[in-house]
Amino acid sequence: MKTRRNLFAVLCVLSLEYCATAFASGPDQFKAFIETTHSARGGFSQSVVSKSGRKAQVSQGTFAFSRPGKFRWTYEKPYYQLIVGDGDRLWIYDKDLNQVSVKKLGQAIGSSPAALLAGDAALEKHFTIVDAGTSEGMELIEATPKALDGGFERVRLGFRGNLPQLMEVSDNFGQVTTLRFEHFERNPVLAPGLFRFVPPKGADVVGD
């Protein structure tokens, strides 16, 4: 009988913890994500809708990041492209063109959508973040960049269980890019080499 009471107590505690997470607001879940997630990896699907409403081809791939400022974004379908932030430079490798674009990362990541996932905790310096309600069982936030030259108007992030499920980026040209995250793994041990990039032999390197 005592064992059953103990089990019942444990289930009650777990239920309360689940409810607390399930009903936490978007800003609260975003804050918990930033404070508790130091690295992550998973998969994503991406779609782009132009201002005219025409839907572009869907892309799929994988991602990984390590705070602050290190990330690896791999587009695998329909075309291969690799984006690596090593904390100092941003590398973009287009396999079909055999071309690498590189530029200093500097403070650029601070006000970019990538900062909402892989940046540091001082996001209030670069964004105004508000509660955006609920949708599809997710709690939403909307982040607006304080700088006017960021290239985008706003980002919406959807959370469930303190982890991002959705990112929607609206740029200054009326285009909306939607990413849905899958198999989001929190705080895995990631090899440092994952965030290093060496241009392939024979590739054209353009930039800094």
C-alpha positions in Angstrom: 0.0 0.0 0.0 2.9 2.3 0.9 4.5 1.6 -2.5 1.2 2.5 -4.3 1.0 5.8 -2.3 4.6 6.6 -3.2 3.9 5.9 -6.8 0.8 8.0 -6.7 2.8 10.9 -5.2 5.5 10.6 -7.9 2.8 10.6 -10.6 1.2 13.7 -9.1 4.5 15.6 -9.0 5.2 14.6 -12.6 1.8 15.7 -13.6 2.2 19.1 -12.0 5.6 19.6 -13.6 4.1 18.7 -17.0 1.2 21.1 -16.5 3.6 23.9 -15.5 5.6 23.4 -18.7 2.5 22.9 -20.9 0.9 26.2 -19.7 4.0 28.3 -19.5 3.8 31.3 -21.8 6.0 31.7 -24.9 8.3 34.2 -23.2 8.7 31.9 -20.2 9.5 28.9 -22.4 11.9 31.0 -24.4 13.7 32.1 -21.3 13.9 28.5 -20.0 15.3 27.4 -23.4 18.0 30.1 -23.4 19.0 29.4 -19.8 19.1 25.6 -20.0 20.2 24.8 -23.6 23.9 25.2 -24.2 24.0 23.0 -27.3 21.6 21.2 -29.5 21.2 19.2 -32.7 18.3 17.9 -34.8 16.6 18.1 -38.2 14.5 20.7 -39.9 12.3 21.3 -42.9 12.1 24.7 -44.5 9.6 26.4 -46.9 9.7 29.9 -48.4 6.7 31.9 -49.4 7.2 35.0 -51.5 5.2 38.2 -51.3 3.1 37.1 -54.2 2.1 33.9 -52.3 4.0 31.5 -54.6 5.5 28.7 -52.5 9.1 27.8 -53.1 10.6 24.3 -53.0 10.8 22.7 -49.6 14.3 22.1 -48.2 15.4 19.6 -45.5 18.5 19.2 -43.5 20.2 19.1 -40.1 21.5 21.6 -37.6 23.7 21.8 -34.6 24.8 24.7 -32.4 26.9 25.5 -29.4 26.5 28.7 -27.5 27.6 31.3 -28.0 27.8 31.8 -31.8 28.8 28.4 -33.1 26.5 26.6 -35.5 26.3 24.3 -38.4 23.4 24.3 -40.8 23.3 21.7 -43.5 20.8 21.7 -46.4 20.7 18.2 -47.7 17.6 18.3 -50.0 16.9 19.3 -52.8 20.4 20.8 -53.0 23.4 20.6 -50.7 24.6 23.7 -49.0 26.6 24.1 -45.8 26.6 27.1 -43.4 29.1 27.1 -40.6 29.6 29.8 -37.9 32.9 29.1 -36.1 32.5 32.0 -33.6 34.8 34.2 -35.8 33.6 33.8 -39.4 30.6 32.7 -41.2 31.2 30.2 -44.0 28.7 29.3 -46.8 29.6 26.5 -49.1 27.6 25.9 -52.3 28.5 22.4 -53.5 27.0 22.8 -57.0 29.0 26.0 -57.7 32.0 24.7 -55.7 32.1 28.2 -54.1 32.7 29.3 -50.6 31.5 32.7 -49.3 33.1 33.9 -46.0 32.7 37.0 -43.9 33.5 38.0 -40.4 30.8 37.0 -37.9 31.5 39.9 -35.6 28.4 41.3 -34.1 26.3 40.3 -37.0 24.9 37.2 -35.3 23.7 39.3 -32.4 20.8 40.8 -34.4 20.1 37.9 -36.7 17.5 35.1 -36.4 20.4 32.7 -35.7 21.0 34.5 -32.4 17.6 33.4 -31.1 18.9 29.8 -31.2 22.7 30.0 -30.9 23.5 33.5 -29.6 24.2 34.6 -26.0 21.7 35.4 -23.3 21.8 39.2 -23.8 19.1 39.1 -26.5 17.3 42.1 -25.1 20.1 44.3 -26.5 19.1 43.3 -30.0 15.4 42.3 -29.9 12.1 43.4 -28.5 10.4 40.1 -27.5 6.7 39.8 -26.8 4.1 37.1 -26.2 2.4 36.1 -29.5 -0.3 33.8 -28.1 -0.7 30.2 -29.1 -1.0 28.2 -32.3 -1.0 24.5 -33.2 -0.5 23.6 -29.5 2.6 25.8 -29.3 3.3 28.9 -27.2 4.6 31.7 -29.4 6.9 34.7 -29.1 7.6 37.5 -31.6 11.0 39.1 -31.8 11.6 42.4 -33.6 15.1 43.5 -34.2 16.0 46.9 -32.7 18.5 47.6 -35.6 16.9 48.8 -38.8 19.5 47.1 -41.1 19.0 43.5 -40.0 17.4 42.4 -43.3 14.2 41.1 -41.7 11.2 42.6 -39.9 10.4 40.0 -37.3 10.8 36.4 -36.2 8.1 34.2 -34.6 9.2 31.2 -32.5 6.9 28.5 -31.4 7.7 26.4 -28.2 6.5 23.2 -26.7 8.1 21.7 -23.6 10.6 24.6 -23.5 12.0 23.6 -26.9 11.5 25.4 -30.2 9.3 23.7 -32.7 8.8 26.5 -35.3 10.7 29.5 -36.6 9.0 31.9 -39.0 11.2 34.7 -40.4 9.5 37.7 -42.2 12.1 39.6 -44.2 12.0 43.2 -45.6 10.9 42.0 -49.0 7.7 40.4 -47.9 9.1 36.9 -48.0 8.3 34.5 -45.2 10.7 31.6 -44.4 9.2 28.9 -42.1 11.3 26.2 -40.4 10.0 23.3 -38.5 12.4 21.5 -36.2 12.4 17.8 -35.6 14.2 15.5 -33.1 15.5 18.5 -31.2 18.1 17.1 -28.8 19.1 19.3 -25.9 22.7 19.6 -24.6 24.4 16.8 -26.6 28.2 16.6 -26.5 29.3 18.0 -29.8 32.8 17.6 -31.3 34.6 20.9 -31.7 35.5 20.0 -35.2 31.8 20.2 -36.1 32.1 24.0 -36.1 35.3 24.3 -38.1 35.3 24.6 -41.9 38.1 24.1 -44.4 37.3 25.1 -48.0 37.4 22.0 -50.3 40.4 21.8 -52.6 39.7 23.8 -55.8 36.7 25.7 -54.4 36.5 29.5 -55.2 36.6 31.4 -51.9 34.9 34.8 -52.0 35.0 37.4 -49.1 37.1 38.2 -46.0 
